């Protein structure tokens, strides 16, 4: 985007991001302010019955840079209520000693070899199972925290992609493209997609711009590697937009949502996603391990 155009909101700084959900061209500061409002609305949708004491944002292997951006936004929101957010780190993916992002609230844990083996096998088979299995692990490891909830780095295009992929491959509906995946309950922490309703290409653009001058410090210059998967997904979605197939995908997704509303889906005991049984197809291999 040309830097000659000024931000539609502040009229002072150059516009750097076109915010599709606002239909505006904004500077980074104004965009992040609007993004914070959106994340706050998504969190509020959980309808938490009591004040949550622990808010976790996973450093997710699929969206690491977006995860850190989301953490900073959520932590800023929480601090206004005299609370803090925790960055949830799986040391098998990111050794705590390798992460230096100016954070003082990192909750880290190490997974057993059997769980890691299952996750890596899920990853080879596709993103739907990998995403849901990881979410099940996050839920299991924060289950002991009373009235906690997890904010996942899920953005609208990727969530729609998960649902479409789930239908196309004939497995159970992933049921991701909704703001709330579960409520806080006795079953454990609630889960919400923090960037629900925000296009993925906007989230990653904000992440790149936000960290451009002061990127997170990962060992072995891993910043490029961290964003490689994100870049591939966003490039694919951007190509869909250019070919005007994006609108078709969203219309198909709305049709699927209508179709699924007439089906009797349960919630998976582990990942909280839609399932025909108490334990979904994606999480059966995790039974007895988490």
C-alpha positions in Angstrom: 0.0 0.0 0.0 1.3 3.5 -0.9 2.6 5.5 2.0 1.2 8.7 0.4 -2.3 8.1 1.7 -2.9 9.1 5.3 -4.8 7.0 7.8 -8.6 7.3 7.5 -8.9 7.7 11.3 -6.1 9.8 12.7 -5.3 11.6 9.4 -1.7 12.0 10.6 0.3 8.9 9.9 0.6 6.9 6.6 -1.9 4.2 6.0 -0.3 0.8 5.9 -3.1 -1.7 6.3 -6.5 -1.9 4.6 -8.9 -3.2 7.2 -11.5 -5.2 5.4 -13.8 -5.6 8.4 -13.8 -1.8 8.7 -13.5 -0.9 5.0 -10.8 1.6 6.0 -7.1 2.2 5.3 -5.3 2.7 8.6 -1.9 3.4 10.1 -0.5 0.6 12.3 -1.4 2.3 15.6 -5.0 2.8 14.6 -5.3 -0.7 13.2 -4.0 -2.3 16.4 -6.4 -0.2 18.4 -9.3 -1.5 16.3 -7.9 -5.0 16.4 -7.8 -4.8 20.2 -11.5 -3.9 20.3 -12.3 -6.9 18.1 -10.3 -9.3 20.3 -12.0 -7.8 23.4 -15.4 -8.5 21.9 -14.5 -12.1 21.1 -13.3 -12.6 24.6 -16.5 -11.0 26.0 -18.5 -13.5 23.9 -17.4 -16.3 26.3 -19.9 -14.9 28.8 -17.7 -15.9 31.7 -19.9 -16.6 34.8 -17.2 -15.4 37.2 -14.1 -13.4 37.1 -11.4 -15.5 35.3 -8.1 -15.4 37.1 -5.9 -17.0 34.4 -5.9 -16.1 30.8 -3.6 -18.2 28.5 -2.5 -17.4 24.9 -0.6 -20.4 23.3 2.6 -19.8 21.4 1.0 -21.9 18.6 3.3 -23.9 16.3 1.1 -23.0 13.2 0.9 -19.3 14.0 3.8 -18.3 16.3 4.2 -14.6 15.3 0.4 -14.0 15.3 0.4 -15.7 18.8 2.8 -13.3 20.2 0.9 -10.3 18.7 -2.3 -11.8 20.2 -0.6 -12.2 23.6 0.5 -8.6 23.7 -3.1 -7.5 22.8 -4.7 -9.8 25.4 -2.2 -8.9 28.1 -2.9 -5.2 27.5 -6.6 -5.8 27.9 -6.1 -7.9 31.1 -3.9 -5.3 32.7 -6.7 -2.8 32.6 -8.5 -5.1 35.0 -5.4 -5.6 37.2 -4.8 -9.0 35.8 -2.2 -10.6 33.5 -2.2 -12.9 30.6 0.1 -15.9 30.3 2.0 -17.0 27.2 1.5 -20.8 27.0 4.7 -22.4 25.7 5.3 -26.1 24.8 9.1 -26.5 25.4 9.3 -29.3 22.9 8.7 -26.7 20.2 10.2 -23.6 21.8 12.7 -24.1 24.6 12.0 -21.4 27.2 15.7 -20.3 27.1 15.4 -19.6 23.3 12.5 -17.1 23.7 13.2 -13.5 24.6 10.2 -11.4 23.7 10.1 -9.1 26.7 7.6 -11.3 28.5 7.5 -11.8 32.2 4.5 -14.2 32.3 5.5 -17.4 30.5 3.8 -20.7 31.5 5.9 -23.5 30.0 5.6 -27.3 30.0 7.2 -30.2 28.3 5.1 -32.9 26.6 5.9 -36.7 26.9 7.4 -38.4 23.9 4.2 -40.3 23.2 2.1 -37.1 23.0 4.7 -35.4 20.8 4.7 -38.5 18.5 0.9 -38.3 18.2 1.0 -34.6 17.5 3.7 -35.0 14.8 1.7 -37.8 13.2 -1.4 -35.5 13.2 0.6 -32.7 11.6 1.5 -35.0 8.7 -2.1 -35.9 8.1 -3.5 -32.4 7.9 -4.1 -29.1 9.8 -7.6 -29.9 11.2 -6.4 -32.8 13.3 -3.2 -31.1 14.3 -5.1 -27.9 15.4 -7.7 -29.8 17.4 -5.2 -32.1 19.0 -3.0 -29.2 20.1 -6.1 -27.5 21.5 -6.9 -30.6 23.5 -3.4 -30.6 25.0 -3.7 -26.9 25.9 -7.0 -27.6 27.6 -5.7 -30.6 29.5 -2.6 -28.8 30.8 -4.6 -25.8 32.1 -7.5 -27.7 33.5 -6.4 -27.3 37.1 -6.6 -23.6 36.9 -10.0 -22.5 38.2 -12.0 -20.2 36.0 -9.4 -19.9 33.3 -9.7 -19.6 29.5 -7.5 -20.0 26.5 -7.4 -17.5 23.6 -6.3 -19.2 20.4 -4.7 -17.3 17.5 -7.6 -18.3 15.1 -8.4 -15.8 12.3 -11.5 -16.0 10.0 -10.0 -17.3 6.8 -8.1 -20.1 8.5 -11.1 -21.1 10.6 -13.2 -21.3 7.5 -10.5 -23.3 5.8 -10.6 -25.8 8.7 -14.4 -26.2 8.4 -14.2 -26.6 4.6 -11.4 -29.1 4.8 -13.3 -31.0 7.4 -16.3 -31.4 5.2 -14.3 -32.1 2.0 -12.3 -34.9 3.5 -15.4 -36.5 5.0 -14.3 -36.3 8.7 -16.3 -34.7 11.5 -17.2 -31.1 11.2 -14.4 -29.0 12.8 -16.9 -26.3 13.8 -14.2 -23.7 14.1 -15.6 -20.7 12.3 -17.6 -19.4 15.3 -16.3 -17.0 17.9 -16.8 -19.4 20.9 -15.7 -23.0 21.0 -16.7 -23.6 24.6 -17.8 -21.8 27.8 -16.0 -21.8 31.1 -17.3 -24.7 33.0 -16.5 -27.5 35.5 -15.0 -29.4 32.5 -12.1 -27.0 32.4 -11.0 -23.8 30.7 -13.1 -22.1 28.0 -11.7 -21.5 24.6 -12.2 -18.6 22.2 -10.6 -17.7 18.9 -9.0 -14.3 19.5 -8.9 -13.1 15.9 -12.3 -14.5 14.9 -13.9 -12.2 12.3 -10.5 -10.7 11.2 -9.0 -11.8 7.8 -5.7 -13.8 8.3 -3.9 -11.6 5.8 -4.6 -8.5 8.0 -3.4 -10.3 11.1 -0.1 -11.4 9.6 0.5 -8.0 8.0 0.0 -6.3 11.5 2.4 -8.9 13.0 5.1 -8.2 10.4 4.8 -4.5 10.8 4.5 -4.5 14.6 7.7 -6.6 15.0 9.6 -5.2 12.0 11.9 -3.0 14.0 12.0 -5.0 17.2 11.3 -8.7 16.2 11.0 -11.4 18.9 14.5 -12.9 19.5 14.5 -16.6 18.7 17.6 -18.7 18.6 19.2 -19.6 15.3 17.5 -16.7 13.5 14.3 -18.6 13.4 12.0 -15.6 12.7 11.7 -16.5 9.0 11.1 -20.2 9.8 8.5 -19.3 12.4 6.4 -17.3 9.8 7.0 -19.7 6.9 3.8 -21.7 7.5 1.8 -18.6 8.1 3.1 -17.0 4.9 2.1 -20.1 2.8 -1.4 -20.1 4.2 -1.9 -16.4 3.8 -0.5 -16.4 0.3 -2.9 -19.2 -0.6 -5.8 -17.2 0.8 -4.7 -14.0 -0.9 -4.5 -15.8 -4.2 -8.1 -17.0 -3.6 -9.1 -13.4 -3.1 -7.4 -12.3 -6.3 -9.2 -15.0 -8.3 -12.5 -14.0 -6.6 -12.9 -17.5 -5.3 -12.8 -16.2 -1.7 -16.4 -15.0 -1.8 -17.4 -18.5 -3.0 -15.6 -20.1 -0.1 -17.4 -17.9 2.4 -20.8 -18.5 0.8 -20.2 -22.3 0.8 -19.2 -22.0 4.5 -22.4 -20.2 5.3 -24.3 -23.0 3.6 -22.4 -25.6 5.7 -23.2 -23.7 8.9 -26.9 -23.9 8.0 -26.7 -27.6 7.1 -24.8 -28.4 10.3 -27.3 -26.6 12.5 -29.8 -29.4 11.8 -27.4 -32.1 12.8 -27.0 -33.3 16.4 -23.3 -32.7 17.3 -21.8 -33.2 20.7 -18.7 -31.5 22.1 -15.5 -33.5 22.1 -14.4 -34.2 25.7 -10.9 -33.1 24.9 -10.7 -30.5 22.2 -14.3 -29.2 22.6 -14.9 -29.3 18.8 -18.0 -30.7 17.2 -18.2 -34.5 17.3 -20.7 -37.3 16.7 -19.3 -39.1 19.8 -18.0 -38.0 23.2 -14.5 -38.2 21.8 -13.9 -36.9 18.3 -12.0 -38.7 15.6 -9.1 -36.3 15.9 -8.6 -36.9 19.7 -9.1 -40.6 20.0 -5.3 -41.2 19.7 -4.8 -38.9 22.6 -7.0 -40.8 25.0 -5.1 -42.1 28.0 -2.1 -39.7 27.2 -3.5 -36.4 28.4 
